[in-house]
């Protein structure tokens, strides 16, 4: 197992995320989600395809898996952009609950040996 990289929340550089993804997932990073908060966060972060930074989230949607989850495969560059967009998602107005987008980002990064605290 590679050494875990640690950053403050939202500070993991896109270049590091992209490099970790490319090294660990040469055929793309696969995400399988059921309908619900994770899917909603994913949909919000992938629209629009090109954002104000002129960065695109590149991915493909495949057939549902055996558990009925929707399956998406992201390029390394697309995953880095997705993670940036997830970190930019609005916080809970009361600041008491982590938004689903932030939770999804943390889960993605942990699979790439990146931790944000």
VOGU-3710 file (C-alpha; in Angstrom, 3 decimals, decimal comma):
1> xxxxxxxxxx> 0,000/0,000/0,000  1,283/3,473/-0,873  1,855/6,121/1,776  -1,268/8,111/2,489  -1,149/11,769/1,470  -2,740/14,186/3,946  -4,128/17,676/3,278  -6,533/20,127/4,871  -10,097/19,738/3,587  -10,385/20,963/0,010
11> xxxxxxxxxx> -6,626/21,475/-0,386  -5,635/18,240/-2,139  -4,253/19,545/-5,455  -6,069/18,447/-8,597  -2,710/17,350/-10,032  -2,190/14,966/-7,086  -5,712/13,543/-7,401  -5,204/13,084/-11,135  -1,794/11,419/-10,675  -3,085/9,052/-7,967
21> xxxxxxxxxx> -6,066/8,104/-10,125  -3,941/7,543/-13,230  -1,500/5,360/-11,287  -4,124/3,298/-9,468  -6,937/3,201/-12,036  -5,390/3,172/-15,529  -8,729/2,135/-17,072  -10,649/4,904/-15,298  -12,132/5,414/-11,845  -15,404/3,521/-11,440
31> xxxxxxxxxx> -18,197/4,817/-9,193  -21,382/2,800/-8,600  -24,235/4,588/-6,807  -27,869/3,983/-5,922  -30,412/6,766/-6,329  -30,170/9,154/-3,396  -27,874/11,791/-1,983  -24,668/10,449/-3,581  -26,294/10,327/-7,012  -27,738/13,817/-6,512
41> xxxxxxxxxx> -24,301/15,166/-5,510  -22,713/13,448/-8,499  -25,315/14,858/-10,900  -24,928/18,392/-9,523  -21,131/18,237/-9,779  -21,119/16,996/-13,371  -23,425/19,754/-14,653  -22,505/21,835/-16,505  -19,997/19,677/-18,290  -17,614/22,648/-18,737
51> xxxxxxxxxx> -17,501/25,123/-15,842  -16,285/28,701/-15,338  -12,702/27,432/-15,098  -13,159/25,860/-18,538  -12,596/22,423/-17,027  -14,665/19,456/-18,073  -15,762/16,420/-16,105  -15,174/13,532/-18,496  -16,919/10,262/-17,760  -19,023/7,528/-19,288
61> xxxxxxxxxx> -22,107/5,862/-17,904  -22,266/2,110/-18,266  -25,015/-0,414/-17,638  -26,285/-0,863/-14,089  -24,398/-3,387/-12,002  -25,899/-6,549/-10,468  -27,062/-4,561/-7,421  -28,987/-2,122/-9,636  -26,565/0,758/-9,079  -25,762/3,255/-11,815
71> xxxxxxxxxx> -22,133/2,902/-12,880  -19,939/5,794/-14,018  -16,308/5,653/-15,127  -14,241/8,844/-14,872  -10,953/9,692/-16,540  -8,173/10,755/-14,162  -8,567/14,371/-15,266  -12,347/14,193/-15,014  -12,145/12,748/-11,492  -9,853/15,578/-10,359
81> xxxxxxxxxx> -12,354/18,147/-11,679  -15,227/16,247/-10,069  -13,454/16,302/-6,700  -12,863/20,060/-6,980  -16,524/20,636/-7,755  -17,605/18,408/-4,864  -15,452/20,453/-2,475  -17,132/23,636/-3,716  -20,620/22,341/-2,847  -22,500/24,444/-0,328
91> xxxxxxxxxx> -22,303/23,579/3,340  -25,394/22,922/5,435  -26,877/26,362/6,284  -26,605/25,545/9,990  -23,088/24,180/9,542  -24,059/21,098/11,523  -24,154/18,454/8,816  -21,589/17,482/6,200  -23,135/17,850/2,741  -23,370/14,648/0,687
101> xxxxxxxxxx> -20,959/16,149/-1,872  -18,231/16,533/0,748  -18,804/13,001/2,026  -18,611/11,616/-1,519  -15,354/13,532/-2,130  -13,844/12,130/1,080  -14,819/8,589/0,079  -13,317/8,987/-3,396  -10,067/10,433/-2,073  -9,686/7,747/0,591
111> xxxxxxx> -9,698/5,074/-2,124  -6,800/6,951/-3,743  -4,793/7,061/-0,486  -5,523/10,761/0,000  -6,880/12,015/3,297  -8,319/15,451/3,972  -8,768/16,560/7,575
//
